[in-house]
Amino acid sequence: MENKLFEKAKMFYFMVVAVMMYYFLNEYIDVGLHITYRHAFTLVLFGSAALMFLYKPNIARGVTAFKDACVYSVPLLVTTVVSLFVWFMETVDTEVISRGLSSSFIYANMLSFALGSGALLYIFGKKGIWYNLTAILIANILMILTIIAQNGIASYFSEFITLIVTFADVTGDIIIQAEIHELAFCLGAYLIYMLYKPRKDIIYFILLFLSCFCFLSAFKRIAIIAIVIALAFGYLLKFIAHYNKKTASALVTFFSVVVILLLIGYIALIKMDAFELLEKAGINTSGRVEIYNAVDKFYEFSPGFLGNGIGFLTYQLNTFMKVGVASVHNDFLQHFIDLGFWGYIIWLVSMTLVRVWYFGRKGNVENAIITFMLTLYLIIVSTTDNTMNYPLLTGVLAMLMMGSSYEENVINTETKILGYVSKPNQQEESDTLL
């Protein structure tokens, strides 16, 4: 009886912390540095799981979660090492170094949010995937209910229907308040995962319905396009894997290399004023031509361009330049300017091939496909938004990449360390989601 009460109290505690992490999107703690509530809460998740580990350690689960989080966060290591090299070569002031590192480690620390996801997996196993989704939905629905309470349910759903029917060409004053970008992109990643691995139980359909409702309330067109493309590749690879896993695995690697080459070419096209040609052809680029022209002086598309260090472009836009925006709304151009030609390529490899190979290791083709789909989704939405600066999305992607085969990896880790599988890790996972 006491054990059951403890388990329920543990679930309630971690769920409350997770909900608060997703609910407080704009608040921050001022301790000399501005630490966002979401960063603080993800550290609480990790710290709480660490205390649970010290109280009653499960070595295999802890090692698996921690190692997965670290490998997922290799891009953070790349940006840090490359930036330190650039700063050393240019002998910049310590203020510049501090400013650059704070943008990576204080505001959007990839490792912190990966460890937060790892904490939920350590405590709940693969069910942590669904507890995390539930926390997102609770936070998002609370926000939507607040909007409905202020404006009326009829008005909300009237504008919601108009939003869907016009494919976001007509957005009312009420429904636009529900356009919570970061949570929408998080739910988009979950929709890919859920539609790729459908289930038949009622809780799955409830979570899927609520996810669709919250996602469509925000209605990010680029996210819808990204979901469709990611799932198209996922279903194709899944079909091929059904007949030949080696071919599917090779194709995942091939597609990842193609993505890297396309993203290198994407920078070359921007440098060659491709967006100006689009404007002249009558295609609205939402002011990106002016932004790209303003930052053109900061980079060259050349192997000799070493970059300026992480955080450089953001600082320039916010301090010296008068282009009306705080970012270029293009994560790839921003990373190219900050990291340089070779640093950018290494960063792309760490974002794509490293994750696909690691999470798809030992012939786990399904997880390689899931990782590739989620990576493709992130890449597509990041071409028009600063999506990689959304730390909660970082945590969600980590959760889905790490969690898909977490239990199997725990067993493999324990077998490697101890030579056998202990009783707690032998327990078969319940077929229920929550």
Secondary structure, 3 states (H helix, E strand, C coil): CHHHHHHHHHHHHHHHHHHHHHHCCCCEEECCCEEEHHHHHHHHHHHHHHHHHHHCCCHHHHHHHHHHHHHHCHHHHHHHHHHHHHHHHHCCCHHHHHHHHHHHHHHCCHHHHHHHHHHHHHHHCCHHHHHHHHHHHHHHHHHHHHHHHHHCHHHHHHHHHHHHHCCCCCCCCCHHHHCCHHHHHHHHHHHHHHHHCCCCCHHHHHHHHHHHHHHHHHCCHHHHHHHHHHHHHHHHHHHHHHHCHHHHHHHHHHHHHHHHHHHHHHHHHHHCCHHHHHHHCCCCCCCHHHHHHHHHHHCCCCCCCCCCCCCHHHHHHHHCCCCCCCCCCCHHHHHHHHHHHHHHHHHHHHHCHHHHHHHCCCCCHHHHHHHHHHHHHHHHHHCCCCHHHCHHHHHHHHHHHHHCCHHHHHHHHHHHHHCCCCHHHHCCCCCCCC
